[in-house]
Amino acid sequence: MVRNAENNLLARFEKYLVRLGLSPATVVNYLADMRGVARWCVESGQGCSLLNLTADDVRAYCRYLRGGRGLSPATANRHLQAIRKFCGFARQADLMESNPAADVRPIQPPPISRRALDADEIACLLEAAQAGRPSLVKRDYAIIQLLLQTGIKVGELTELQLADIELTDSRGTLTVTGNGGNSHRRIPLKALVCQSLQEYLQVRPPSPGVKHLFLSQEGNPISARTVQRLVNVYTRAVGLTGVSAHTLRYTFATSMLEETGDVATVANLLGHRSVETTLRYISKSQATQADQEVM
């Protein structure tokens, strides 16, 4: 009987997530996360259930994820996001009086002055973007993907025009105009970026005469401040502190260096005028390795 009730409750939660317009992958992950919470409620001896969780229960579960299961801060915070969504659904359905997870702070990773996001953090960040505001989720997800997969600056992103992207089903090219409009560089786009851009273009606000790629809901070109703000919203949602749009550029740079081992290629993609600039930009250990390879 208990298991049937739990399955029925999660089935209702699933319908709620679908109505919010979340991606199928996010829905699957959130359901799996809540089944994990339900198991913990039974096995932990806390005397709680999905519908009578307290803030202390949620904090205890987050500690279990970090200490008992050894999950990274970003992944543990993804679980916290799932609990928040579930409790929001339960409140809306009059199954809970309040959201006990609302005031539980995300787990903070240790501060690092400059670092690249790891694969786990990238996955959590993209998932957070997919779970964002339904009216803006396609745009925001495409922006995060583009920053991560091309390393372009925020100022370059906000100046992108529709004519600057060439897309097919599985590949594409982005033309970026440098400072002053005197230089251009072409960056190849991977399949996931192409897909996210194509999905955004299907819902891009109709704005006759406006050639900018990324627009606000009112149909105006977005500002650099808007981009920085949305990056901040999604990184904080998964407990990533000290992360900005520039962190995503740095993540791209280090990833491309690891993938190609060619500093000149990375310099060209970043729009650096010299390899020396790129060597100063990337971390010391990576720069040393790359320098040895090109010598």
C-alpha positions in Angstrom: 0.0 0.0 0.0 2.8 2.4 0.9 4.7 1.7 -2.3 1.5 2.2 -4.4 0.9 5.5 -2.7 4.4 6.6 -3.4 4.2 5.6 -7.0 1.0 7.5 -7.5 2.5 10.6 -5.8 5.5 10.5 -8.0 3.3 10.0 -11.1 1.5 13.2 -10.2 4.9 14.9 -9.7 6.0 13.7 -13.1 3.0 15.3 -14.8 3.7 18.5 -12.9 7.3 18.6 -14.2 6.1 17.9 -17.8 3.7 20.8 -17.5 6.5 23.1 -16.4 8.2 22.2 -19.7 11.3 20.6 -18.3 13.4 18.4 -20.5 12.7 14.6 -20.5 16.2 14.0 -19.0 15.6 16.5 -16.2 12.2 14.9 -15.4 13.8 11.4 -15.3 16.6 12.7 -13.0 14.2 14.5 -10.6 12.0 11.4 -10.3 15.1 9.2 -9.6 16.3 11.8 -7.0 12.9 11.7 -5.2 12.9 7.9 -5.2 16.3 8.1 -3.5 14.8 10.5 -0.9 12.0 8.1 -0.3 14.4 5.2 0.3 16.5 7.3 2.7 13.4 8.2 4.7 12.7 4.5 5.3 16.3 3.5 5.9 17.6 6.4 7.9 15.3 6.1 10.9 14.5 9.8 10.6 10.8 8.9 10.9 9.9 11.1 7.8 8.3 10.6 4.5 8.1 12.6 1.3 5.1 14.6 2.5 6.3 15.5 6.0 9.9 16.4 5.4 11.3 19.2 7.6 14.2 21.5 6.8 16.4 19.5 9.2 15.5 16.3 7.3 16.5 18.0 4.0 19.8 19.1 5.5 20.5 15.6 6.9 19.8 14.1 3.5 22.3 16.5 1.9 24.9 15.5 4.4 24.2 11.9 3.6 24.7 12.6 -0.1 28.1 14.2 0.6 29.3 11.9 3.4 27.5 8.6 2.8 27.5 8.6 -0.9 30.5 10.8 -1.6 28.6 13.0 -4.2 30.2 16.2 -5.4 28.6 19.5 -4.2 27.2 20.2 -7.6 25.4 16.7 -7.8 24.2 17.0 -4.2 22.8 20.4 -5.0 21.0 18.9 -8.0 19.2 16.6 -5.6 18.3 19.6 -3.4 16.8 21.2 -6.5 14.7 18.1 -7.1 13.4 18.3 -3.5 12.6 21.9 -3.9 10.6 21.2 -7.1 8.8 18.3 -5.4 7.8 20.4 -2.3 6.7 23.2 -4.6 4.4 20.7 -6.4 3.2 19.3 -3.1 2.3 22.8 -1.8 0.5 23.6 -5.0 -1.5 20.4 -4.7 -2.3 21.2 -1.0 -0.3 18.1 0.2 2.2 20.2 2.2 1.8 23.5 4.1 5.3 24.8 3.3 8.4 24.1 1.3 11.0 22.8 3.8 13.8 22.9 1.2 13.3 26.6 0.4 15.6 27.9 3.1 18.2 25.1 2.9 21.4 26.6 1.4 23.2 24.8 -1.4 26.4 23.1 -0.4 29.4 25.3 -1.2 32.5 23.9 -2.9 35.9 25.1 -1.7 36.8 28.5 -3.2 39.3 28.4 -6.0 40.7 31.6 -7.6 40.5 30.4 -11.2 39.5 26.9 -12.3 37.7 25.1 -15.0 34.4 23.4 -14.2 34.6 19.6 -14.2 32.3 17.3 -16.2 30.0 16.7 -13.2 29.6 20.5 -12.6 29.0 21.1 -16.3 26.3 18.5 -16.4 24.6 19.9 -13.3 24.8 23.5 -14.7 23.2 22.4 -18.0 20.5 20.6 -16.2 19.8 23.6 -14.0 19.4 25.7 -17.2 17.0 23.1 -18.6 14.9 23.4 -15.5 14.7 27.2 -15.6 11.8 29.5 -16.4 9.7 27.8 -19.1 9.4 31.0 -21.2 13.2 31.4 -21.3 14.5 27.9 -20.9 15.4 27.4 -24.6 17.2 30.7 -24.8 19.1 30.4 -21.6 20.1 26.8 -22.3 21.4 27.8 -25.7 23.4 30.6 -24.2 25.0 28.3 -21.5 25.9 25.7 -24.2 27.4 28.4 -26.5 29.5 29.9 -23.8 30.8 26.4 -22.7 31.4 25.1 -26.2 32.9 28.1 -27.9 34.6 30.1 -25.2 33.3 33.4 -26.6 33.1 36.5 -24.4 29.8 37.9 -23.1 30.2 41.0 -25.2 30.8 38.9 -28.3 27.7 36.8 -27.5 25.4 39.8 -27.1 26.5 41.1 -30.5 25.9 37.9 -32.4 23.7 38.3 -35.4 21.4 35.7 -37.0 23.7 35.7 -40.0 26.6 34.7 -37.8 25.5 31.1 -37.4 25.4 28.4 -40.0 23.6 25.2 -38.8 22.9 21.7 -40.0 21.5 18.8 -38.1 24.8 17.8 -36.6 27.3 20.6 -37.1 27.6 24.3 -37.6 29.9 27.3 -37.7 29.9 30.5 -35.6 31.4 33.7 -36.9 32.6 36.0 -34.2 33.5 39.6 -34.7 36.4 40.9 -32.6 36.8 44.3 -31.0 36.1 47.2 -33.2 34.8 44.9 -35.9 38.1 44.6 -37.6 38.7 40.9 -37.0 36.6 37.8 -37.4 37.1 34.2 -36.4 35.1 31.1 -37.2 34.4 28.5 -34.5 33.1 25.0 -35.3 29.9 24.1 -33.5 29.3 20.6 -32.1 26.0 18.8 -32.4 24.6 19.6 -28.9 25.2 23.3 -29.5 23.6 23.2 -32.9 20.6 21.4 -31.5 20.2 23.9 -28.6 20.4 26.8 -31.1 17.9 25.3 -33.5 15.4 24.7 -30.6 15.9 28.3 -29.5 15.4 29.7 -33.0 12.0 28.0 -33.0 10.8 30.0 -30.1 12.8 33.2 -30.6 10.5 36.2 -30.3 9.3 37.6 -33.7 11.1 40.9 -34.0 11.0 42.4 -37.5 14.2 44.3 -38.2 16.1 43.0 -35.2 19.0 40.9 -36.4 20.6 40.0 -33.1 20.5 36.3 -32.2 19.6 36.5 -28.5 16.6 38.5 -27.5 14.7 39.4 -24.4 11.0 38.4 -24.0 10.1 41.9 -25.3 12.1 41.2 -28.5 15.1 43.5 -27.7 18.8 42.4 -27.9 19.9 41.1 -24.5 22.5 42.9 -22.5 25.8 41.6 -21.1 24.2 42.2 -17.6 21.4 39.8 -18.5 23.8 37.1 -19.6 25.9 37.5 -16.4 22.8 37.4 -14.3 21.4 34.2 -15.9 24.8 32.5 -15.5 24.8 33.5 -11.8 21.2 32.2 -11.3 22.0 28.7 -12.7 25.4 28.3 -11.1 24.1 29.3 -7.7 21.2 26.9 -8.1 23.7 24.0 -8.1 25.9 25.5 -5.4 28.7 26.8 -7.6 30.2 30.0 -6.1 32.7 32.3 -7.7 31.6 31.1 -11.1 30.9 33.7 -13.9 30.5 33.6 -17.6 34.3 34.0 -17.8 34.6 30.7 -15.9 32.8 29.1 -18.8 35.3 30.6 -21.3 38.2 29.4 -19.1 36.5 25.9 -19.0 36.4 25.9 -22.8 40.0 26.9 -23.1 41.3 24.2 -20.8 39.1 21.6 -22.3 40.3 22.4 -25.8 43.9 22.3 -24.7 43.4 18.9 -23.2 41.6 17.7 -26.4 44.0 19.1 -29.0 47.3 19.7 -27.2 47.7 22.6 -29.6 48.1 26.1 -28.0 47.9 27.8 -31.3 44.5 26.3 -32.1 43.2 27.3 -28.7 44.6 30.9 -29.1 42.8 31.2 -32.5 39.5 30.0 -31.0 39.7 32.4 -28.1 40.6 35.3 -30.3 44.0 35.8 -28.7 46.5 37.6 -30.8 49.4 35.5 -29.6 50.1 32.1 -28.1 51.9 33.8 -25.2 48.6 35.4 -24.2 47.0 32.0 -24.2 49.8 30.4 -22.2 49.4 33.1 -19.5 45.7 32.6 -19.6 45.5 28.9 -18.9 46.7 27.3 -15.7 50.4 27.0 -14.9 50.5 23.2 -15.1 48.6 23.0 -18.4 50.8 25.8 -19.9 54.0 23.9 -19.0 52.7 20.7 -20.6 51.5 22.5 -23.7 54.8 24.5 -24.0 56.8 21.3 -23.9 54.7 19.8 -26.6 55.0 22.7 -29.0 58.8 22.8 -28.4 
